[in-house]
């Protein structure tokens, strides 16, 4: 028997989500700024709904299956605790999977690593009728999305039955297919509810969070449109327009080209330490970005352990100009890390060199994709674009620029480096 749970929507989800909460159209789509509660609200909504509708099962999708455990699964577990009903659910973290114990309904988690496997999913109780695509911006093609949507089919003999696809994401670029499919009036899918939310509807943010968002309007107005206002990133003024998000096999690409390169940018208290790894095709002038790291607050020991885990201890790494950190890493055994070249025009020299390549980015490299879509040139007071990038949101971009410096000097292939890069995938 399904337990009845009485919830005050305004109390549990706060303002800004009443229409989203009650909507039953086939597509329910939310693009929003960071801190806008969209993921947390969706999680609460699904926990509430699965208890209310005994016929419903939920499929939760992210681009890569291994990211569900740290995001959507955790959010849904948090939502059950917030509603004080976690005792009614069985949480299987290893799969992951969540079962509503009174009825046996399921919340299933999958990735689009192989979207065709998702189409054969079945459930024992009721029907698989709802899907949640979280961080949908990471889904690089509409076809991948459609393949899963087509698996939400069939009907159920009950008066309140409805099927629904929920989509949540941050809108990094107006060129993404999500804009055309769900937000452009001329091409919008039928039976769609689409809305935009911002951090301003999140009454649970503290003053520090709010001040950080508000200050972005001063330091980087263009990025503030996306991060704070939930608006589409505009392609005009991008430093790099020569990039494409494309799925590829990193191991096969490394075997084929046998030329890998690695760059690192060191972070401070509020900035991330980043690593970016690429396969380079010098003949075709192509860069294939296959791996990244992006983390705030890393100490020397943390960086060392991360590089060991990635198999980069014997690889050449071009890093930011931090002599002390570089020496500490060398002392620990990262022998081939070196400082990048610094000079009055080193940034634009590196940028110009990268602009001569086609950059392909594996869809797992979310921070690389974000920065490529938001790294822009400065503008003067008249709005004219200057030949100087904005020094914001460029930690991966700096690391990528450092990694390619050695090709200015015509260095030969490093067999040991590409071997270690291969080993890190096994």
N, C-alpha and C positions, 0 to 999 in steps of 0.2 A: 504494500500500500504506500502511495506517495505521501511523504510528510508535507503538510501545509506550512509554508514559511511566509510570514507577513513582513514586508520590507517597505520602509519609507524610501522611495526613490530619491527624493531630495536630500535625505540624510546620508544615504550610502554612496550616491554617485555625485552629489553636488549639482551645481548649475551647469547648463550648456548641453545636456545629453538627454533631455526628456523625449524629443522626437526620435532620436536614435534608439532609445530603450524600447519604445513601443512599435517601431516600424516593422512591417512584415512584407515589404516588397522583396522581389527575388534578389536584387543586388542592394546591399546596404554598405555604402562606401564612405570612409572617413579619411581625409588627408588632414594633417595637422602639424602644428609646431611641436617642438620638443616640450615636454612637461605639460601637455594638454590633456592628459588622463585617458587618451583614446584606448590604449592597451589595457589599462586597469579597468576601465568601464566595460570593455568588451568581455573581459574575464568574469566580472561580477554578473553581467547580463546572462552569460552562458550557464553559470552555476545556478542562477535563479531559474532560468528557463528549463534546464534539464530536470529539475525537481518538479516543475509545474506540468510538463508535458511528458507523460510516461512512454510515448512512442518515439521520442527524439533521441538521436545519437549525433555526435559532433566529430567532424574531421578537422584537425588543426594543421595547417600547412605553413611551413617556411621553406625558403629556397633550398636550404641544406638541413638535413635531418638532425645533425649534431647540435644545431643552434636552438632547437626546441626546448631541450632540457633546462637551459639557463634562462629562457625567456618565457615562452607561452605556458609551459608546464608549471614553472614557478609562479607565474601570475595567477593561474587558475587555482593552484593550491593556496596562494595568498587570499584569493577571493572567497574560497570556502571557509577559511579561518575568519575572515572579516564578517561573513554572514553567520558565523558561529554554527556551521553545519559540517565541519570537516570530519566529524565522527560518522557521518552518513556516507562517506566516500572512502574507497580503497585506492591508495596512491601507489602505483608501481613505477618507481623511478627508473629502474633498469631498462624498461622498454622504450620510452615511458608510456604510461596508459593510466587513465583514471576511470574507475567504475563506481556508479551510483548504486550502493549496496541494496537499497530496498527493492529495486527493479532489475538490476543487471545492465542498465544502460551504460554506454561507453563514451568516453572522450578519447579519441585516437589521435596520435601525433605522427606525422609523416613529413618527409622532405621531397623536393622535386629533383633529387639526385637522379631518379629514374621515375618519371611521372607515369609511365605506362603501368607500373606495378600498383599504383594507387587505384586504378580503374577496377580492380578485381576485389576490393575490400568488401567484406560482408559483416553483418552484425547478427547476434542471436536474438535480440529483443528489439521490436519496433523496426525502424527504418533509418538508414543513414541519410539525413535530410538537411543538415546544416554543415557548412564549411566556413572556416575562418582562415583567411590568408593574411598573416601578420608580416609586417615589413615587406609588403608586396612590391615595393620599388626594386627589390633585389631580383625579382623575376624578370629576366631580360627579354623574353619573348611572349607575345600574346598566346601563341600556340601552346606553350606549357600550361598556362593558366586555363585555357579552354579544355584541354585534355582532362583536367581534374573536375572542372565544372560539369562536364558531360557525365561524370560518374554519379552526380547527385540527381538521381532520376527516380521515377516511380511515384506511387501515392500510398496513402494510408487511410483506412475507413474510419475517420473521426472528424467531427464537425470543425475542430479548431486546427486542423493540419495545415502546415505551410512549409515550403522549402525556402532556404535562404542562403546566399553567399555573402559573407561579411568580409570586407577588404579594408585594412588599415595600413597607413604608410606615411612617411615623410616625403614631400614632393621636391626632390632635388633638381629635376630638370623638366622643362616644358616639352622636351622632345620625347619623353617616355610615353609608351603606348597607353598607360593608365589615363593620361589626360584626354586623349582622343576617345577612348572607350567609355569613360564615365563622367567627364566634366565638360566636354565641348558639346554645345547644344545641337549642332548639326549631326554629330555622329554618336551621341550618347545611346547606350543600350536601353532598350525598353524596360520598363518596370524597375527603375533605378532611383534610389534615394542617395544623393551625394551631398556631403557637407564638409565644411572646413572648421576646425577648432584651433584655439590658440592657448597659450599658457595662462591667459587672462581669465579663463573659466576655471582654473585650478585654484580653488581657495585654500588648498592645503600646502601650497608652496610657501617657503619662508622668505623673509626679506632678502636674504643673501642670494637665493635663487632668482628672485624677481629683479634685483639690482643687476645681476649678471646678464640677464636677458635684455634689460633696458639699456645697458651700457653698449650692447652690440650695435644699437642704432647709431651710436657715435663712432665706434671704431671700424665697423664694417656694415654699412647700411644695406648693401646688396645681399649679404648673407643673412641679415636680420629679417629680410622679407621671407626667407624660407624658415629659418630656425625659430623666429618669434611670431611671424604672421601666418605661417602655414601656406604661403603663396608659392607658385611655381618658380623654380629657378629659371632665369632667362639666359639664353645662350650668348647674348651680346656681350662682348668684352672679355670673354674667356681667354685665358692664357693659352690653353691647349684645346683645340677643336679637332685634333687629329687622333681621336681615341674612339674605341668601340668596346663595349662589354660583350664578351664572346666566350662561350664554353669551349674548353679544350682540355686535353689530357696533359698535365704538366710533365709526367714521366716520359711520355712519348715525345713531347716537344724538346725536352732536355736531351734525350737520346738522339733525336734527329739533328739538332743544331750544335750540341756539345759546347755551348757558350752561355754560362750563367754569370750574373753580376749582382752585387748586393750593396745596398746603401743604408745608412743609419743616421737618424737625427736624434740628439739627446734632448730630453725634456727636463723641465724644472718642476716646481710644486704644482703648477696649474697647467703645464703643457705636457703632452705625451712624449714618450720615447717611441720612436718608430723604426721599423725595419721594412724594407721592400726588396723583394727578390724577383729577378726577371731572367727570361731566356732572350738572347739577342741574336737576330739574324742581320748581320752586317751587309750581306749582299742585297737583300730585299729591303733593307732599312726598316725593320720591324722590331718592336719590343713587345714581349709577351710577359706581362706581369702575372705571376702565379702564386705569390705568397706575400703576406704582410703581417706586421705586428704593430699594435697601437695601444699604449697603456700609460696612464698617468701615475706618477709617484714611484717610479722604479729606482731602486738603489743599485749599486754596482753588482752586488751578489745576484739580484733579480735579473739584471741584464745578462750576466754571465750564464745563469741557468737557462734562460730563454734561448740564447745562442747555441748552447749545447743541445737543447731539445730539438732545435731546428737543424742540427748537423752542420753548423757554420763555423765550428772551432778552427778548421783548417782553411777556410775560404778567405779570399780577399774581401775586405769590407771597407768601403770609403765612408767615413763618419764625419759628423760635425766637429768643429774646431774646439774640442774640450780636452786639452792635453792631460789633465789629471785623470779623467775617466778613462781615456784611451790607454794610459800607462797602467792603470789598475787592472784593466781587462787583459792587457798583454802579460802582466805578472801572473794572472790566473791561468793563462794558457791560450788566450785568443791572440796568437802571435801575428796575424797578418792584417790586423785592423790598422788603419792609418787615417790621418786627418785629410779632409778634403781641401782643395785649393781655395784660398781666400784672396780676394782682390777687389779693386774698385768696380770692376765690371764682370766679376765671376758669375753673378746670378744670371744676367742677361746672356752671357756667353753660353752658359749651360742650358738656359731656356731655348735659345736659338738652335742649339744642337739637337735638343729633344724634339723641337718642332719639325725637324727634318725626317723624323721617323713616324710610322703608323704605330700607335700604341694600342695593343689589345689587352684587356683586363679580364682576368677570370672573375666570374660573378661572386666568388667567395670573398674577394678583396673589397669589402664594403667601404672601408675608409678611403681607399684609393679612388673608388668611384665617386664618393662624396666630394673629395677634394678636386678632382678633375672637373666636376660640375659647378664648383663654387670658387675656384682660384682665378682671380680676375686681375686685369690691369687697373691702375689708378686712373682717376679722372680729374681734370682741372676744374676750376670754378665754373667754367662754361660748359662742362659736360664732355669735353674732348678727351678721348682716350690717350693716355701717356704710355710711353714705352718702358714702364716700370710696374712690376706686379705689386699688388697689395700684400703686405707682410702679415697675413692672417690666414689661418686654415690651410697651411702649406707644409705641414710637418712630413707628410708622405712625399709631397712634391720635392721638397728639399732633399730627402733621402734618395729619391729617384734620380735627381740631378747629380748628386754626389756619385751614385753608382755608375753613371755613364761617363764620368770624367776620364777614365783611363783610355777610352776609345779616341779621345782627342790626340793621344800620344801613339796610337797604333799598336797597342800591346797585343801580343800573341795570345792564343787560347791557353787557358789554364786547366789542364786535364784533372788535376787533383781537386780543383774547385767544383767542376761539374760532377765528379764522382761523389763528392760529399753531398751535393745537392740532390742527387738521385737517391742516396742512402736514406735521407731524411723522410722519404715517402714510404719506406718499407716498414 
